[in-house]
Amino acid sequence: MTVQNFMQFDIITIFPKIFDSYFSESILKRAQAKKKIKINMHNLRDFTTDKHHHVDDRPYGGGPGMILLVEPMYKAIKAIKKKRKSRVIMLAPEGKLLTQKEAKRLSKYDQLVLLCGRYEGFDARVEQFIDEKISIGQYVLAGGELPAMVVTEAVARHVPGVVGHKDALAEETFGGDLDYIEYPQYSRPEAFKPAGKKGLTVPPILLSGNHAKIRQWRQLKSGKKR
């Protein structure tokens, strides 16, 4: 029996090419190359049966816009969801707010199936085939593709080996709890003077080489969100 050693993200969308550039750069590119995660895009139109590959129609009872049909979405979920530990998530503005804590929780699954809405949303019967709804904020977007990117990156960062330094997640903003704010950080040059402005310098303690005092300074400068 093959043992899975990566986390898999399966994204159902009608615009799969939207993801190409983002997922082929930076941390997510490296994580895929190292086989820490696997990201698959699935075109919802591939799960239709009519010759025109319709994925949407007018809502019963009238109203503006079109909604995504239940049948192709059901077929997609059924075909993509694995028997191992998986979670089917509808990306919707009324869902549970994505936080660092939620991202860490979701990283414990072997597979996330992310449903990207479009138009006026999903046929309500699709909710019978999902595990939960997730939102990235209290606002409305044209579709679920951007939220799917956000969820994928936020969750992937918690997969062991995706983020290089072992302490990076613990020390970053929201790493300890939702109120934690990371200490300020500085790099070269030691002094920087913008035109017409007062010079900006690195705090001397960070240049001292005294690691005990640097830790104290960082603890003092980090803390609760105000």
N, C-alpha and C positions, 0 to 999 in steps of 0.2 A: 504493500500500500504506500502510495506517494504521500509524503508529509508536506503540507503547504507551509512555506516560510515567507510568504509575502501577503500584503493586504491588497484586496482587489476592489476597484471602484468601477461600477458599470453605470453609465449615464445614458438615459433614454431621452432623445431629443429629436426635433425635426430639422435641426441645423447643426449636424455633427462637426462641420468644418470650422465652426466658431471657435472650437477648443484647440485647434492645431497649434497655433503660435504660442499660446500660454503654456500648454503642457509640454512643449518641446524646448523650454528654456529653464535655466536656473535650478532651484532645489528640486522641483518635480522631475525635471529631465534627469538629474543625477540619481534620484531615488529609483526611477524606472531602470536606469542603466545598471544600478547595483542590485536590481531585482528585489528591492525592499517593498515596492508597490507595483501594481499593474493597473493601468487605466484603459478602459474600453469604452468607445462611443458606439451607440446603437441608434440607427435611424428608425424612428417610429413607423415610417412609411413602409419599411421592409416587413412589417407585421400586418399589413392590410391585405384584403383579398380581392377588392374590386380593381378593375383595369386602370382607373385613374389614381389609385393609391390615396384615397381620401382619409384624412385623419381627424377631420373636424366637420361639424354641421351646426345648423341653427338650433337654439334651445327650444324645447317644448314650452308652450305658454307665452312665447314671444320674448322680446328683449333685444338689446343691442349685441352685436358681435356674434362670434362663433365659439363653440366649446370643443375640446378634444374628446373624441369618442372613447367609450369604455372598452369596446371589443379589441381594437389593436393594442391598447395599453395593457389590457389583461394578458393578451397573447405574448407581449414583450416581456412582461414580468415573469410569466410562467416559464418562458424559454430561458431567461437569463438568471433567475434566482437559483442558487446552488443549494444542495442539501446540507452543506456545512453551515457554520454560524453566520447568518446573513441578516441584513436589516434593509427593508424597503422604505425609502423616505420620499415623501412628496414635498417638493420645495414650494412653499406657499406663504404669502405675507401674514396669514393668520396663525402660522405654526409657532412652535416653541422657539424662543430666541436662541440663536447660536451663540454660545459663550465658550471661553477656554475650557471650562468644566465639561460642557456638553461635547466639545470636540474630543477631549480626552476619553470620555465615556464611549463615544462612537468608535474610537480607535481600537477598542477591544474586540470588535467584530472582525471576522475574516473577509466579509464582503459587504459593501454598501451599494444598493441599487438606488440611484437618484433619478427622480422623475421631474423633467423640466416642462412646466406648463407654457402655454402660449395663448394668445387671443384672450377670451374671457375666462380661461381656466379649464378645469377638468369636469367631465361628467361626474356627478356626485357619487355614482356607484363605484368609481375607481377607488374610493376610500375603503372599500371592503377588502382590498388586496394590498394595502400598505400597513406598515407598522407604526408610523408616526409622521407628523408634519414638522418641518424645520423652516424657520424664517431667518434671514440675515438682517432684518430691520423692519421698522414699521413704516414702510413705503412700498409703492407698487412699481415694478419694472415691466418691460415688454415681455419678458419670458424668464424661465428658470435657469438659463444658461450661466449667467453671472453668479447667481447663488450657488450653482453646482461647482463652479471653479473655487469659490470661497470655501465651501464645505470641504472639498477635496484637499485643498492646501492646509486648512486649519486642522483637519483630522490627520493628514499624512505626517505632519510635523511631530505627532505623538507616537508614530510607529518607530520602534527601536532601529537606529542606524540611519534614519532619514536626515536628522539634524546632526551635524558633525560632532560638536562638543557635548559631552554627556551632561554638563550642568547648564546648558543653554536654556532649556525650557524652564528649569527651576528658578532662574534668576531674571527672566524677562517679565515684562508687564503682564499682570494677571496670572503669572506662574504659580504664586502661592495661593492667592484667592482673588475674587473678582474686584477687590478694592486695592490690590497691590500695584504700585507703580514703580518701575525700575529706576535705579539711580541714573543720573546723567553720565554720558560717556564722551571722551575726547580723543582726538588723534592728531597727527602732524598737520600743520606746524604748531610749535608751542605758543607762538604769538601770531595773531592775525589782525591786520588793521585795514578795514574797508575804507574806501575813499570817503573823506569827510566825516568819518565816525571815530569814536573812541576805540582804542585798541582792545582786542579780545584775547585773553590769555587762558591757558590751562591752569586749573587750581594747582598750586605748588605741591600739595600733598601727593598728587598723582605722579609727580616727578621725583619724589623722595626716595623711592625704592624700599620704603618701610611698609611691608605688606600688611602688618598688623594694623597700622594706622590707616592704611588705604581701606581695609575691610571696615574699620570703624566709620570712616568717612562715608563709605557707600551705604552702610546701614542707616546712617543719619540722613542721607539724602534720599533714600528710598522710603517708601511708606504707603500710607493710605491715600486713595484718590480723594481730592478735595472738590 
